[in-house]
């Protein structure tokens, strides 16, 4: 999956679950600023799957992860968003540098 985009990962997982775009769109729920919860539109999902749009929030990334049983951190990476769990750990530039350095060392070992 190393060449995935957020959209291709969502589309592949949706197809693997046998869901139509309309069915997936109905299952992905978002709360607006007033607390009203609604589903995303099939057109918005289509745009995401074809990489014409990005997920509008971390909440949306989390919803896709939950509904499609995908790794939330990997989806956040594909969406160019830092996962909330990592964001909370980074309190300073030094924390960020330490985290990235550790990641690079681990990635180099894995090669």
Backbone torsions as a table, in degrees:
resi	resn	phi	psi	omega
1	UNK	NA	11.8	-173.6
2	UNK	-63.6	-22.7	-178.9
3	UNK	-100.4	10.6	179.4
4	UNK	-64.6	150.9	163.5
5	UNK	-109.0	170.4	177.1
6	UNK	-57.3	-46.1	-177.4
7	UNK	-63.3	-44.3	-179.4
8	UNK	-68.2	-34.7	177.6
9	UNK	-65.6	-41.3	178.9
10	UNK	-66.0	-45.6	-178.9
11	UNK	-62.5	-43.7	-179.0
12	UNK	-65.2	-42.8	-179.9
13	UNK	-67.2	-38.1	178.3
14	UNK	-62.4	-47.7	179.8
15	UNK	-63.0	-40.4	180.0
16	UNK	-62.1	-30.0	177.8
17	UNK	-87.4	-3.0	178.6
18	UNK	72.1	29.0	-179.3
19	UNK	-100.3	143.3	170.5
20	UNK	-80.7	166.8	175.9
21	UNK	-61.2	-39.5	180.0
22	UNK	-62.7	-42.8	-179.6
23	UNK	-64.7	-43.6	178.8
24	UNK	-65.5	-44.2	-179.8
25	UNK	-57.4	-37.9	179.5
26	UNK	-68.0	-26.3	-177.7
27	UNK	-87.3	-20.1	-179.5
28	UNK	-88.7	111.8	-175.1
29	UNK	-108.7	139.7	177.0
30	UNK	-130.6	142.2	175.3
31	UNK	-99.0	135.2	176.9
32	UNK	-87.8	-174.6	-176.7
33	UNK	-61.8	-24.2	-178.8
34	UNK	-93.9	1.1	179.2
35	UNK	91.3	-1.8	176.4
36	UNK	-71.1	134.7	-179.2
37	UNK	-106.4	132.9	178.2
38	UNK	-146.3	161.8	177.2
39	UNK	-81.7	158.0	173.0
40	UNK	-78.4	163.8	-179.9
41	UNK	-86.7	150.9	175.2
42	UNK	-58.4	-34.8	178.7
43	UNK	-65.3	-41.2	177.4
44	UNK	-62.4	-43.8	177.6
45	UNK	-61.4	-43.3	177.8
46	UNK	-58.4	-43.8	178.3
47	UNK	-63.0	-40.0	178.0
48	UNK	-64.1	-48.0	-177.8
49	UNK	-62.2	-28.1	178.9
50	UNK	-98.2	14.5	176.3
51	UNK	58.1	29.7	174.5
52	UNK	-89.2	-20.0	177.4
53	UNK	-139.8	156.9	176.1
54	UNK	-107.2	158.3	176.1
55	UNK	-60.1	137.4	-172.6
56	UNK	-78.9	-12.6	-177.3
57	UNK	-158.8	163.6	173.4
58	UNK	-64.1	-31.4	178.3
59	UNK	-60.6	-40.0	179.8
60	UNK	-67.4	-41.5	176.9
61	UNK	-59.3	-44.4	179.1
62	UNK	-62.4	-40.9	179.2
63	UNK	-63.6	-44.9	177.1
64	UNK	-60.5	-42.8	179.1
65	UNK	-58.7	-46.3	-178.2
66	UNK	-65.6	-50.0	-175.2
67	UNK	-67.3	-36.5	-175.2
68	UNK	-100.2	2.3	-178.9
69	UNK	56.4	47.5	178.1
70	UNK	-110.1	157.9	178.9
71	UNK	-68.4	119.1	-176.0
72	UNK	-63.4	-39.1	-179.7
73	UNK	-67.1	-39.2	178.5
74	UNK	-66.1	-42.1	177.4
75	UNK	-62.8	-40.4	178.0
76	UNK	-61.7	-40.5	176.5
77	UNK	-60.7	-47.9	180.0
78	UNK	-62.6	-30.5	-179.4
79	UNK	-85.9	5.8	-176.9
80	UNK	58.4	39.9	176.7
81	UNK	-125.8	138.0	173.7
82	UNK	-73.7	132.3	175.9
83	UNK	-58.7	142.4	-179.7
84	UNK	-55.9	-36.3	-179.5
85	UNK	-61.4	-37.2	177.0
86	UNK	-78.6	-39.5	-179.7
87	UNK	-57.3	-38.6	179.8
88	UNK	-67.8	-27.1	-179.6
89	UNK	-78.7	-22.7	-175.9
90	UNK	-90.5	105.6	-178.0
91	UNK	-104.6	-12.8	-176.8
92	UNK	-155.2	171.5	176.2
93	UNK	-62.1	-36.5	178.6
94	UNK	-62.8	-42.9	176.8
95	UNK	-59.6	-43.2	180.0
96	UNK	-62.6	-47.2	-179.4
97	UNK	-61.3	-42.9	178.1
98	UNK	-61.1	-44.3	-179.9
99	UNK	-63.7	-47.2	-178.6
100	UNK	-66.7	-39.3	178.4
101	UNK	-62.9	-44.2	178.4
102	UNK	-63.0	-41.1	178.2
103	UNK	-61.9	-46.7	-178.2
104	UNK	-63.7	-39.4	177.9
105	UNK	-63.6	-45.1	-179.3
106	UNK	-65.4	-40.1	179.3
107	UNK	-65.5	-38.0	179.5
108	UNK	-66.6	-37.3	177.4
109	UNK	-66.3	-33.9	-177.0
110	UNK	-73.4	-17.9	-178.8
111	UNK	-74.0	NA	NA
